[in-house]
Amino acid sequence: MIHELQLAEDLAEYEEFINAEDFANHKLSHYIADVQRVYCADKRPWVIGYSGGKDSSAVMTLVYMALLGLEPKDRHKPVFVVSSDTLVETPVVVNHIKDSLRAIEKGAKRDQLPITCHKVVPKDDQTFWSSLLGKGYPAPTRSFRWCTERMKIDPVSDFIKSKVSQFDEVIVVLGSRSQESASRAQVIAKHKIDGSRLARHTTLANAFIFTPIDTWAVDDVWKILRLCNLETKETPYGTKNVWRDVYDLEWENPWGGKNLILWNLYKDSSGQGECPMVIDETTPSCGNSRFGCWTCTVVTKDRAMESLIQNGEEWMAPLLEFRNKLSMTT
């Protein structure tokens, strides 16, 4: 009974939120309905690319809420949440993603949603260390970025191919936003199918791309993730939206759990973005992001790890020192 009351309170909060906030000139209910239409339009299963960052978390929340709003009989096809672990991800991010996937799958089972979570890793002979130490590859550089294809693209592509083999066609759901990556937006627009919300995958046959938050700004993303902590204040730089770190005021994800940990990974990040789910070679380097590899030598300085250490993760200092020495070898 207590659980049912809690769900009712959560749903009431969602409804109040849906009716009060605008996202990219629309109410949230507009985007939920959009997701529901695309989901119900055919029998092609979904593969959600989940990196653990803010954009993929926003998409995961949107899809979860959309499925919750459907009748059980209409939740007719599986949704596979796939997360790529290069095995050299920043340790604090590894823990965040692991906890998030566990919570999503637990919530989906409770709410009887057709969602399952899957982690993919590079093949043994394609990992960072087997390539660097075993095969003698140099540390990655901008002109020889051998790591991305082996450690990110191939494991995700293999997963998508396995689902294509099983279901003939799949729809890959990504948290790509035009404001976050203009090059990525151009690639998706180039492969857009006329009269459809979908685009063709750039390299994989029978795979299609759906980007439900492509028009959202960064504030829209944090609205759906943090709700209660958005305040509009006058600052020396004009009117700005300011987020407060008050955990008790956070609203919960629809599957449970709050996003203050995610926010803490981004705050004071000096404009750093995130490493998106990589599905082809059009995705830029993740070296400056909070959600990249701690061994990344594609960038000159790892500002993300430096910032994490300054914000209390001092135990990572030896990793940064090792990474800097590795970078000097290039």
N, C-alpha and C positions, 0 to 999 in steps of 0.2 A: 504494500500500500504506500509506504514511504517513497519507494522508487517511482511509482506511478505519479505521485504528487510532484516529485522533483521534475519528472519529464514534462508534466503539465505546466509547471512554472517556467521551465526552460523554453517551451514552445510559445508560451505567452510573451516571454521576453523577446524571442525571435520575431514574433508578430509585431510587437511594439517597435522594434528596431527596423523591420522591413517597411513599416508605414511612415517612419520618421526620417530616414536617411536617404540621400541621393548618392549614386555611384555613377560617375561618368555620365551625368545628365539623366539617369534613370533611377528608379527605385530598385532595391535589391530584388524585389519580387519579379521584376522584368528579367533579370539574369537567371534567376531560378527557373522561371518558365522557359527561357531559352534553352537551358541545359535539359530540362524535362522533354522539350520538343525533340531535340537532337537524340536524346537517349531512346525515346519511344518510337522514333521514326523507322527503325529497322532492327535487325537481329544481330548486327555486328557488335561483338564485345568491345569494351573499352580497356585501354591500357593507360593509366595515369602516370605520367613521369613525375616522380616525387623526389626532390633533392633535399627536402627539409627546410629550405629557405622560405622567405616570406611569400613569394609569388606562388610557388607550388603548394604552400600551406593554404593560401587563399582559395586556390582552385579546389583543393581537397575539401575544404569547408563548404564551398559552393555546391560541389557535386553531392556531398553527404547530405546537405540540407535538401537538395533537389530530390534525392532518392527517398528521404524521409517523408517528403510531401506527396509521393506517389502511393497509390493503393498497392498492397502487397502483390496483387496479381499483375501489376504493371511493371514490377521490378524483374523483368523477364530475361535479362542477360547479365553475364558476369562483368565485374569491374576489377581489373587486376592493377594493383598499385605497385609499381616497380621502382626500386631505389638502387642506384649504382654506387657500390663501395669500391674505390680504387685500391683499398688496403693501405693507403697512405693519406687518408683524410685527416684533417685536423681532429685530434682526439675528442675535444669537447663537442664537436659537431657529430662525430660517430655516436656518442652517447645520446645526444639529442634525437637523432634520427631513429636509433634503436628504440628508445622510449616512445617516440611518436608512432612508429609503425605498430608497436605492441598495443598502444592505446586505441588506434584506429581499428585494428582487427578485433579487439575485445568489444569495442562499441558496436561495430557492425554485426557481430554475433548476437549481442544483446538486442539490437534493433531489427534483427532479421533482414539485414541488407546484404546483397550479393557481392560483398567486397572482400578481397583477400590481398594480403601484402607479401611482397617477394623482394628479396635482396639479391642482386647479381654482382659478381666479382670477375676480375680478369682470369683468363686461363693461367695455369701455373707457369707456363713458359712465356707469358705476356705481362707479368707483373712488373712493377717499377724496379724491384731489386734484381729479379732474374734478368732483366734487360740491361740494367746498369752494371751489375757485378758479374752476372753469368755470361752475357753476350758482349760486354765491353762497350755498350753504347755510351756516348758522352751524355752529360746532364742535358736535359731538354733546353732548347733555345727557341726564339721566335722563328728562326729560319729552319730549324729541325725539331719541330714539336711532335716527336714520335709517340709521346705518352697518351695523347688524347684518343687517338683511334684505338690503340691496343687496350687501354684501361677503362675507357668510358663508352665510346661509340660501339665497339664490337660486342661487349656483354649485353648492352641494351638491345642492339639490333638482333642478336641471337634470341633474346627473349621474345621480341616482337615477331620474328620469323617463326618461332615455335607456335605462337598463337595463330599466325596466319595459316600455318600448316594444319592446325587443329580446326580452325573456324572459317577458312578461306579468305576472310577479310577482317581487319580490325580498325578501330578508331583510336588514335593516340591523342590523349588529352594533355595539353601543356599549359604552363603558366606564363607563356610568353606575353609580353606587353610591348606595344609599339613605342611607348615612352622610354622603356628600359633598354631596348636594343633596336635601333633603326634598321640595322643590317638584317637582323632576324625577321623583322616585320616585312621587309622588302622581299625576302626569300619566300615567306609564307604567302604574301600577296601575289607573287609571281605564279605560284602553283595553286592559287585559289580556283575552286570549281564554280563556274557561273551559276547563280541562283541557289547557292548552297552555303552553309556555314562552315563547310569543310574545305581543306586543301589537300592536294596529293603529297604524300611523303616524297622528299627530294630524291631518295635512293631506293627505298623498299617498295616493291610492287605489292599491291593489294593492302597497303597501309595508308590511312588518311589522317589528317591532322585537324584537331578542333582546339581553338584557343578562346575559351569563354570570357577571359578578362583582358582581351587584347586592347581594349580602349581605356582601361583603368589607369588612373594615376597612382602614385605611391601612397597618397593619403587614402585612396579607396581601399587599397590592400590592408592598411593598418586599421581602417574602420571595421572591416569584417573580422579582423584578428583580435582587436583590443577594445572596441566599442567605448566603454565607459571612461577611458582615460584620455580621450581627445578633447583638448581645450583650445579655444581660439583666444589668443592674447595679442596685445599690442607690444611690439618689440622695437628696438632702434632700427630694425630692418623692415618695418611694416607689420601688417597683421599676419601672424603665423599660427599654425596649428602646433601645439605643444603636447607631448605625451608625458603623463606622470607615471612613475614607477610605484603604483599602489596595487599590490597583488590582490587585496581583498575586494577591490572594485572591478577586477577583470571579469568579463563574462566568459563562461566556459565554451570550449569547442563543442559542437554537437555530439561528439563521441566521448567527451569528458576531458578534463585537464585544461590548463590555462597557458597563455602564450607569453608570459613575462620572461621566461628563459629565452625564448626566441627573440624577444625585443632586446634583451641584454646582450645578445650576440651581435646586434646591429648598432646599438647606441654608441655614440662617440666613434663612429667608424670612418670618419673623414671622407664621407661620400662613397665608401666602398659598396659595391653591389653584392650579388650572389652568384655562385656558379650554378647555372641552370641545368636542367636535365639535357645532356648532350645526345643528340640523335643524328647529327651529321657534322661535317667539317665547317659549316658556316658559323658555328658557335665560337665566340672569341675566347681568349685565354681567361682562365679563372684565377690567375695568380694574385690579383689584388683583392679577391673576395674573401668573405668570412667562410665560404663554403667550398673552398678549394683544397688542394693537397698541401700538406706542410712541407713537402719536399720540392715544391714548385720553384724552378729556376728560370722560368720563361720571363719573369719580371725581375727588375734590378733589385728591388727591396720588397720584402714581404710585410707590407704595412698592416695587414690583417693580424698576423701573428704578433707583431710588435704591439699593436693596440690591445690584443687579448692579454698579453703579459702585463702591460701597464694597468689593465683593469682587474688584476688580481690573479691571473693564471701564471704566476712566476715559475711554476714547475716546468713550463714549456720553454724556458730560456735555453736549456741545452739543445733542444730541437732547433731553435732559431740559429744558434751558433753553428750547429752541424749544417743546416741549410745554407747559411752564408758561406761556409767553407766550400760546400759543394758548388755553389754558384760561381765562386772564383775559378773553378776548373774550366768554365766555359770560355 
